[in-house]
Amino acid sequence: MPHFGPSSTERLATCHPDIQLVMNLAIKEAPDDLDFSIVCGRRSKTAQNKAYDEGNSHLKWPHGKHNVDPDHPRDIEYPTASHAADAVPYPVDWEHMGRFRKLADHIKAIAKREGVDLRWGWDLWQWDPAHWQLGK
């Protein structure tokens, strides 16, 4: 049965409890042919601006949902938790959209079942198939 390794576990721990719930259930309930990793949770200012500079984000710090800003209303309840995570099918192959879609269908079904408004980056912007964010 697929399970998160130490790096994925550590990254997921920086995310909002609703994201943790869905991703932990998704890995636990994944079919044998669907393994995935968490490659990003909360981002520091340096990491967010680097992602922006490299074209991996359209937002500078502190505007991304990977960022935590104590002055932003969304961060009041969980002031250290990211409202986004990046999850990729494992092993990673950025050119294989079919694997990202299969993972997305699995995560969406669990989010819906659990009543979590979790949105996929590809559905939102037609790019960033690793990105998941809360609708809050």
C-alpha positions as CSV (number, residue, x, y, z in Angstrom):
1,M,0.0,0.0,0.0
2,P,1.4,3.5,-0.9
3,H,2.3,5.7,2.0
4,F,4.0,9.1,2.4
5,G,7.7,9.1,3.1
6,P,9.4,11.4,5.6
7,S,9.7,14.4,3.2
8,S,6.0,14.3,2.1
9,T,4.9,13.9,5.7
10,E,7.0,16.9,6.7
11,R,5.7,19.1,3.9
12,L,2.1,18.1,4.5
13,A,2.4,18.9,8.2
14,T,2.8,22.6,7.1
15,C,-0.7,22.6,5.5
16,H,-4.1,23.4,6.8
17,P,-5.8,20.4,8.6
18,D,-8.4,20.0,5.8
19,I,-5.6,19.5,3.2
20,Q,-3.9,17.1,5.6
21,L,-7.1,15.1,6.0
22,V,-7.7,14.7,2.3
23,M,-4.2,13.9,1.3
24,N,-3.7,11.4,4.1
25,L,-6.9,9.6,3.1
26,A,-5.9,9.8,-0.5
27,I,-2.6,8.1,0.1
28,K,-4.2,5.6,2.4
29,E,-7.0,4.7,-0.1
30,A,-4.9,4.9,-3.2
31,P,-5.1,1.9,-5.5
32,D,-1.8,0.0,-5.9
33,D,-1.0,1.7,-9.2
34,L,-1.4,5.2,-7.8
35,D,1.4,6.5,-5.6
36,F,2.1,10.2,-5.0
37,S,4.3,12.6,-3.1
38,I,3.8,16.0,-1.5
39,V,6.4,18.3,-3.0
40,C,5.4,21.6,-1.4
41,G,3.3,22.8,1.4
42,R,4.0,26.2,3.1
43,R,6.5,28.4,1.4
44,S,8.8,30.9,2.9
45,K,9.1,34.4,1.4
46,T,12.4,33.3,-0.3
47,A,10.8,30.1,-1.7
48,Q,7.7,31.9,-3.0
49,N,9.6,34.6,-4.7
50,K,12.0,32.0,-6.2
51,A,9.0,30.1,-7.5
52,Y,7.7,33.3,-9.0
53,D,11.0,34.2,-10.6
54,E,11.3,30.7,-12.1
55,G,7.8,30.8,-13.6
56,N,6.4,28.2,-11.2
57,S,4.0,30.6,-9.6
58,H,2.2,33.7,-10.8
59,L,2.2,35.3,-7.4
60,K,4.9,37.0,-5.3
61,W,5.0,36.7,-1.5
62,P,2.6,36.9,0.4
63,H,-0.2,36.5,-2.1
64,G,0.0,32.8,-2.8
65,K,-2.0,30.2,-0.9
66,H,1.2,28.4,-0.1
67,N,2.2,31.5,2.0
68,V,1.1,32.3,5.5
69,D,0.5,35.9,6.3
70,P,-0.6,36.6,9.9
71,D,-2.4,39.7,8.7
72,H,-4.5,37.9,6.1
73,P,-8.0,36.9,7.3
74,R,-7.6,33.3,5.9
75,D,-4.7,32.7,8.2
76,I,-6.3,33.7,11.5
77,E,-7.6,30.3,12.5
78,Y,-4.4,28.4,11.5
79,P,-1.7,31.1,11.5
80,T,1.1,28.7,10.4
81,A,-0.8,26.5,7.9
82,S,-0.6,26.8,4.2
83,H,-3.9,26.8,2.2
84,A,-2.2,25.0,-0.6
85,A,-0.1,21.9,-1.3
86,D,1.6,20.5,-4.4
87,A,1.1,16.7,-5.0
88,V,2.7,14.8,-7.8
89,P,2.3,11.2,-9.0
90,Y,5.3,9.1,-8.0
91,P,7.6,8.6,-9.8
92,V,7.4,12.2,-11.1
93,D,6.9,12.6,-14.8
94,W,5.8,16.2,-15.5
95,E,5.0,15.3,-19.1
96,H,2.4,12.6,-18.3
97,M,-0.8,14.4,-17.7
98,G,-2.8,11.2,-17.7
99,R,-1.2,10.3,-14.3
100,F,-1.9,13.8,-12.9
101,R,-5.6,13.4,-14.0
102,K,-5.9,10.0,-12.4
103,L,-4.5,11.5,-9.2
104,A,-6.7,14.5,-9.4
105,D,-9.9,12.3,-9.9
106,H,-8.9,10.3,-6.8
107,I,-8.2,13.4,-4.6
108,K,-11.3,15.2,-5.8
109,A,-13.5,12.2,-4.9
110,I,-12.1,12.1,-1.4
111,A,-12.4,15.9,-0.9
112,K,-16.0,15.8,-2.0
113,R,-16.8,12.8,0.2
114,E,-15.2,14.6,3.2
115,G,-16.9,17.9,2.5
116,V,-13.6,19.8,1.8
117,D,-13.5,22.5,-0.8
118,L,-10.2,21.6,-2.4
119,R,-9.5,22.9,-5.9
120,W,-7.1,21.6,-8.5
121,G,-4.7,24.0,-10.2
122,W,-5.4,22.6,-13.6
123,D,-9.1,23.1,-13.2
124,L,-8.5,26.7,-12.0
125,W,-5.9,27.9,-14.6
126,Q,-5.2,25.1,-17.1
127,W,-1.7,24.8,-15.8
128,D,0.0,23.7,-12.5
129,P,-1.3,20.1,-12.3
130,A,0.5,19.6,-9.0
131,H,-1.3,22.4,-7.2
132,W,-4.2,22.0,-4.8
133,Q,-5.7,24.8,-2.8
134,L,-8.6,25.4,-0.4
135,G,-11.5,27.4,-1.7
136,K,-11.6,29.4,1.5
